[in-house]
Amino acid sequence: MKKFALVLIPAIFLTFHSNGRAENKEPPKQFKASIIIDDFGGGTGGVRDFLEGEIPITAAVMPFTENSKLHAEWAHKNGFEVMIHLPMEPKRGKRSWLGPKPITVDLSPKEVRKRVIEATKSVPYAVGLNNHMGSLAVENEEIVRAIVEVAKERKLYIIDSGTSPKSKFPEIAKELGVPLLKRDVFLDDISSSSYVHKQMIRLARVTEIQGKGIAIGHVGVTGKVCSVGVFSSIEEFKKRNIKIVPVSELFSNKLTEQYLVP
């Protein structure tokens, strides 16, 4: 009997010790990624797919278009975060691609301010902005400063779409204390759903390395292709424990409390 008791006690101790280790084991870290879909308010391809879908994309809406308000309200009603997709002058491309009231390098800072303020009224529920095109305008310090000043006044975060390595957004946003992040991956610069799927996997890898990541896709001409590629990738994100979140959730809690919460 004593021999049995001596065997049993260590066994109980080992079981308890093992369970203790299991209870203290930390859950796998969850990463966060955001998918910004540009050109709402303009093109129609993929609009319904995204705004009636279950992936919490962030809807970047072109201001001053026939559907700006409609798409912003549709997105907000279905629980999607809204931002302004601000048209800015590129180094190459047709001016018509910019739509009404774009930010161009021939404007005075006063006129830039006026147009950005008008854009905030054109896109209800917006909590941030990013640049549509703009490889030329984002390099102009006066123009970018005027935009960032309005963003600060209106409590909008900024996403630099990454159309120029010489963008003034990062340094001026830092100077003025405006939350800013930069796009990591373009999803549909090649119009193919398999390519979009491949780029989503690239976003997953970037997110695992950095802890967070941002991709940009589009509605419109490539919209259906983009939506198919994005939706086909989500299971992979679940396997990797990467959560798709609105852009505002990528900023630190402290910064969000100070800046984004009314």
N, C-alpha and C positions, 0 to 999 in steps of 0.2 A: 504493500500500500504506500509506504514511504517512497519507494523507488518510483511509483507511478506519479505521485505528487511532485517529485523533483523534476520529472520529465515535463509535466503539465505546466508548471509555473514558468519556465523559460519560453514554452510555446505561446502562452498567453502574453508574456512580455513582448515577444517578437511580433505577434499579431498586432498588439496595441501600438508598438513602435512603427510598424509598417503603415498602419492606418493613419497615424499621426503625420507621417511623411506625405501620404496621399492627400490629406486634408490641407497641408501647407503648400502643396504644389501650386504655383501661380498659373492662371489660365493663359493661353497663348495671346500675345499682344495683338490688338486689332488696329489695323491701319485705316486711314481715311483718304478717299479720292473723290474729286468732283468732276462732273462732266458738264461743261458749258455748251449749250447749243445756241449758236448764233443765227441771226437773220430772221427771227420771228418778226412779224409785222410786214415782212416782204414776201418771200417765196412761200408756196403752199405745200410743197412736197415734204412729207414726214411730219407735218405739224400735228395732225391728229394722233399719229402714232406716239409721239413724245408726250403730248399734253393729256392724252387719255391713258398713257402707260403707267407702269408701277415703278419705274426707275426715277428716283428723285433728282432729275437733271436740274440745272439752273438755266432759266430761259433768258437769253440776251435779246432784247427787243429793239429793233431799229425805230428811232423816233420819227415823227412827222410823216408817217405813211398812213394809208387808208385803214390798215389793220393793227396799227400800233396799240391803241387802247384795247381793242377786242382781244388780241393775243395776250396782252399783259393781264387783263382781267380774267381771261380763261385760265391762264397759268396759275394765278393767285387763288382762284376759286378751287382749283384742284390740288392746292397745297404745294405748288412749285415756287421756288424763290425766283424773283424777277430782277434783272439788271438792265441798264441802258447799254445798247450796242452803238456806241458813238461813232458816226462816220467821220473819218479823218483822211486827209489827202495823202495818197501814196506817191512813190517816185515814178511808178509806171501803172498804166491802167486807165480805163475810161472814166471821165468825171461822172458819167451817168450811173456808174456802179455805186456811187456814194449816196444817191438819193437826195431829198430836199435838205437844205440848210446844213451842209457839211462843214467841218472845221478845216479851213484851208489856210495856207501860209500867208495869203495876202490880207487876212483879217487882222484888225487891231485886237489887242487883249480885251478891250471893252466889248467888242462885238463877239468875241469867243465866249466870254462870260455870259452874255445875253443868250447866245444859242444853247449853251449847256443848261442854263436855267430853264429855257423853253423846252429843252429835251426832257428834263425831269417832270415837267407838267404833261408832256406828251405820252410818257410811259408811267402810268400809275403803279404804285406798290414797289417801285425800284429801290433796292437797298445797296446797289453797287453799279459800277460801269466798267466797260472794257472798250478797247478801240476796234473799230471796223476798218481794216486796212491801215492806212496812216503811216507807212514807212517813212514818208517825208515829214509830216507834221509832228510826229512824236520826237523828232530830233531838234525841234525848235523850242528853246527854253521858255520864251515868253508865252507861247501858246500853251505849252504843257502846264506852266505855272498857273495860268488863268483857269484851266480845267481843274487842277488839283485844289485850288482855292475854293471853287464852287463845291467840289466833292467834300471838302472839310466842312463848309458851311451847312451842307445838306446831309452830312453824316453818311456819305456813300463810301464804301470801300472801292479799291481800284484793282482790276486785273490787267496787267500788261500782256497783251496778246502775243507779244514777241515778234512783231513784224520788222523790227530793226534792232541790231545789237547796240546802236547808239541812242536808244530811247532815253529821254530825260525823266521819264516817270519814276524810276526807282529813287534817284537822288532827291528829286523835289518832294515826292511823297514822304520820304524819310525826314527831310528838313521840316516839313509842315505837320508831321505826325499823323499822316493819313495811312490807314492799313492798306498794304499792297502785296500782292503775290503775282508770280509770273507763270504763264502757260508753259507746261512741260512737253505736251504732245499735241500735234494736229492729227485728227482722226481721218479726215477724208480729203486730203490734198490730192489723192488719187481716187477716182470714182469707182470703187469696187467694194462690195460688202466684205469680201475676204480680206482685203487690205485694211478696212476699218477694224475687223476682228483682230488682225495682227497688231494694229496700233493700240487697241485696247489691252492686249497682253503686254505690250511695251509700257503702257500706263501702269499696269499692275507691278511690273518689275521696278519702275521708277519709284512707285509708292512704297514698295518694300525697302528700298535703299534709303529714301529720304524721310519716310514716315508719313508723307502725304504727297499727293500729286494732282495735277490739273490737266485735263484734256479739253480740246475745243473741236466741236463738229458743227454741222450746219443743217438747217432745213432749206428747202428750195430745190435747186437743180439736183444736188446730191443727197437731198433729205431722206428719200426712201432707202437708198443704199446705206446711208449712215445709220438710220434706225435699225435696219436688219443686222448690221454689223455689231452695233452696241448691244442689242437685246440678246444676240447669240453668245455674247461673252460673259454674261453675268454669272453663270454657274462657276466659271473659273475664278471670279472674284470671291464668291462665297467659299470656295475650296481654300483660297489663300487667306481667308479671314480679313478681306478688305471691304470696308463699308462705303457705299456710294452716298455722299452727303451733299447738301447745299454748300455753296462756296463759303458762306459766312461761318460754317462750322470748322473750317480749316484754320481760322485765326484763333489765337489763344483766348481762353475764357476771360482773362483779365482785360484784354484789349476789347473783346466783344462787349463786356459789361460797361466799359468806359465810353465806347465810341458808337456801337451799333444799337444798343438797347435804348429806347426812348426814355 
